Amino acid sequence: MYQVAYADFYSLSRQDAVWYTFDNDAQWVASVYKNNRSIEIMRCGFMRLWLPDEHDGTLIRYTDQLIENGITNDEELEMAGRGEYPLDWQNNPWFELYDPIANEWLDIITHDVNDAIRLAKEVLENE
């Protein structure tokens, strides 16, 4: 049986890695546990996103800037990306799995929290 611990700021409506970009360092988002073993989900990478001209071409680097510009969840992010003036991504953050016992990155990358949880469970199951 698996258990999952989430960071306080986790939200079901915010699965994309952009919602966990508070600074340039890796950010812990969740841990998946099975027995005495765990795999951590970390947000990695930088965000560099230009909002369209309707937002005066604003550069977004962190989650709070997205929210300040009226994009507050995955659905709104997707809609903003499909508009007449779509978002201009130069860098996007991702989730990467980390093994705290081996003290190593597992080179397993995804952009969705639920996918990261599923992949962490697969790692623990296949040990």
Secondary structure as UniProt FT lines:
FT   STRAND          2..6
FT   TURN            8..9
FT   TURN            12..13
FT   HELIX           17..20
FT   STRAND          27..34
FT   TURN            35..36
FT   STRAND          37..44
FT   STRAND          48..50
FT   HELIX           53..55
FT   TURN            56..57
FT   STRAND          59..60
FT   HELIX           63..68
FT   TURN            69..70
FT   HELIX           74..81
FT   STRAND          88..91
FT   STRAND          94..99
FT   TURN            100..103
FT   STRAND          104..110
FT   HELIX           113..125
//
